[in-house]
């Protein structure tokens, strides 16, 4: 009778190209921590609304998700385009806070983004031509 460990495959697995998303949150948290440490030490001046940078995290997640979808299907389909365009909402909010823009002036950007999301879902192809 063979020992159970004698049949194990100890070769290195092929690199997983989808493993990158697993490290992204850790890298983001690490960079945030380093940035906050440098700020508290007085070495990194941050704008008054620096906390609004955290709103950009879902923007990056949306862009990454759209990219992964496009890579999976091989082209920028409706799902990828809609996911990418929908990241415009938190992006707009972050920019408004970061640059202290007047909400009463820039509010029309939200219907513009909504229209872009709808167009992305309508005009992007369902399948590769």
C-alpha positions in Angstrom: 0.0 0.0 0.0 1.3 3.4 -1.0 1.7 6.2 1.6 -0.9 8.9 0.9 1.7 11.6 0.6 3.6 9.7 -2.1 1.0 10.7 -4.7 0.9 14.4 -4.0 1.9 16.8 -6.8 4.4 19.2 -5.4 4.9 21.2 -8.6 4.2 24.9 -8.5 0.8 25.9 -9.7 0.4 28.1 -12.7 0.2 31.8 -11.8 -3.3 33.0 -11.4 -3.8 36.2 -13.4 -6.9 36.9 -11.4 -5.0 36.9 -8.1 -4.1 40.6 -8.5 -7.5 41.8 -7.2 -6.9 39.9 -4.0 -3.8 42.0 -3.2 -5.3 45.3 -4.3 -7.2 46.0 -1.1 -4.2 45.2 1.1 -2.0 47.5 -1.0 -4.6 50.3 -0.7 -4.9 50.0 3.0 -1.1 49.9 3.3 -0.7 53.1 1.3 -3.5 54.8 3.2 -1.7 53.9 6.5 1.7 55.1 5.2 0.1 58.4 4.0 -1.7 59.0 7.3 1.5 58.3 9.2 3.4 60.8 7.0 0.6 63.3 7.5 0.6 63.0 11.3 4.4 63.4 11.3 4.0 66.6 9.3 5.9 65.3 6.3 2.8 65.0 4.0 0.5 68.0 3.8 -3.0 66.9 2.8 -5.9 69.1 1.5 -8.6 70.0 3.9 -11.0 67.5 2.5 -8.4 64.7 2.2 -10.9 62.2 3.6 -12.8 62.5 0.3 -10.0 60.4 -1.3 -11.6 57.4 0.3 -14.6 57.9 -2.0 -12.3 57.1 -4.8 -12.0 53.5 -3.6 -15.3 52.5 -5.2 -14.3 54.3 -8.4 -11.2 52.1 -8.6 -13.2 49.0 -7.8 -15.7 49.9 -10.5 -12.9 50.4 -13.1 -11.2 47.2 -12.0 -14.4 45.2 -12.2 -15.1 46.6 -15.7 -11.6 45.8 -16.9 -11.9 42.2 -15.5 -15.2 41.8 -17.3 -13.7 43.1 -20.6 -10.7 40.7 -20.2 -13.0 37.8 -19.5 -15.3 38.2 -22.4 -12.6 39.6 -24.7 -14.2 43.0 -25.5 -15.9 45.9 -23.8 -19.5 44.7 -23.7 -22.5 46.3 -22.1 -21.9 45.0 -18.7 -18.3 46.3 -18.7 -19.2 49.7 -20.1 -22.1 50.2 -17.6 -19.9 49.2 -14.7 -17.2 51.6 -15.8 -19.6 54.5 -16.4 -21.4 53.9 -13.1 -18.1 54.8 -11.3 -18.7 58.3 -12.5 -21.1 59.0 -9.6 -18.7 58.5 -6.7 -15.9 60.1 -8.8 -18.1 63.2 -9.1 -18.8 63.3 -5.4 -15.1 62.9 -4.5 -14.1 65.7 -6.9 -16.7 68.0 -5.6 -15.5 67.5 -2.0 -11.8 67.6 -2.9 -12.0 70.8 -4.8 -14.6 72.4 -2.6 -17.0 72.9 -5.5 -20.4 74.4 -5.1 -23.1 71.7 -5.2 -25.7 74.2 -6.4 -23.5 74.9 -9.5 -22.2 71.4 -10.3 -25.4 69.3 -9.6 -26.2 68.9 -13.4 -23.2 66.6 -13.6 -25.3 63.8 -12.0 -27.9 63.7 -14.8 -25.1 63.8 -17.3 -23.4 60.8 -15.6 -26.8 59.0 -15.5 -27.2 59.6 -19.2 -23.7 58.3 -19.9 -24.5 55.1 -17.9 -27.7 54.6 -19.9 -25.9 55.2 -23.2 -23.1 52.8 -22.2 -25.7 50.1 -21.5 -27.6 50.8 -24.7 -24.8 51.5 -27.3 -22.2 48.9 -26.2 -22.4 45.6 -27.9 -23.8 42.5 -26.3 -21.5 40.3 -28.1 -18.3 40.5 -30.2 -19.0 41.6 -33.8 
